[in-house]
Amino acid sequence: MRPNVWLKADCADNACVEVACVGRTPIPSEILVRDSKLGEASPVLRFTLSEWRAFIAGAKAGRFDIAQDSGADALAAAVAEAEEIHRREREAGNR
């Protein structure tokens, strides 16, 4: 299934992404993200709804704010936290 509309993020330095939803509204089955500079030629990242929610929650909490000197540690911690959230949601769905 293909998305109907790609929405472009506001950006100042032309380093933007586009986001699209796939599936029924108001609850999509997948969230797609691509580089707006490349458009149709861009690779597309696909997220389940639970993965997207974990990402947004982490971004709002500042978990992806990377300091110059601790970027690798912050990124590793953010990935581990997203994986843990996804694992818990899978387990909850299997009950």
LINQUILIN-V403667 format. One record per residue. RES is the residue in three letters. SS is DSSP state (2 for helix, 1 for strand, 0 for the rest). Layout:
BEGIN
res = <RES | RES>
ss = <SS | SS>
END
This chain:
BEGIN
res = <MET | ARG | PRO | ASN | VAL | TRP | LEU | LYS | ALA | ASP | CYS | ALA | ASP | ASN | ALA | CYS | VAL | GLU | VAL | ALA | CYS | VAL | GLY | ARG | THR | PRO | ILE | PRO | SER | GLU | ILE | LEU | VAL | ARG | ASP | SER | LYS | LEU | GLY | GLU | ALA | SER | PRO | VAL | LEU | ARG | PHE | THR | LEU | SER | GLU | TRP | ARG | ALA | PHE | ILE | ALA | GLY | ALA | LYS | ALA | GLY | ARG | PHE | ASP | ILE | ALA | GLN | ASP | SER | GLY | ALA | ASP | ALA | LEU | ALA | ALA | ALA | VAL | ALA | GLU | ALA | GLU | GLU | ILE | HIS | ARG | ARG | GLU | ARG | GLU | ALA | GLY | ASN | ARG>
ss = <0 | 0 | 0 | 0 | 0 | 0 | 1 | 1 | 0 | 0 | 0 | 0 | 0 | 0 | 0 | 0 | 1 | 1 | 1 | 1 | 1 | 1 | 0 | 0 | 0 | 0 | 0 | 0 | 0 | 1 | 1 | 1 | 1 | 1 | 1 | 0 | 0 | 0 | 2 | 2 | 2 | 0 | 0 | 1 | 1 | 1 | 1 | 1 | 2 | 2 | 2 | 2 | 2 | 2 | 2 | 2 | 2 | 2 | 2 | 2 | 0 | 0 | 0 | 0 | 0 | 0 | 0 | 0 | 0 | 0 | 2 | 2 | 2 | 2 | 2 | 2 | 2 | 2 | 2 | 2 | 2 | 2 | 2 | 2 | 2 | 2 | 2 | 2 | 2 | 2 | 2 | 2 | 2 | 0 | 0>
END
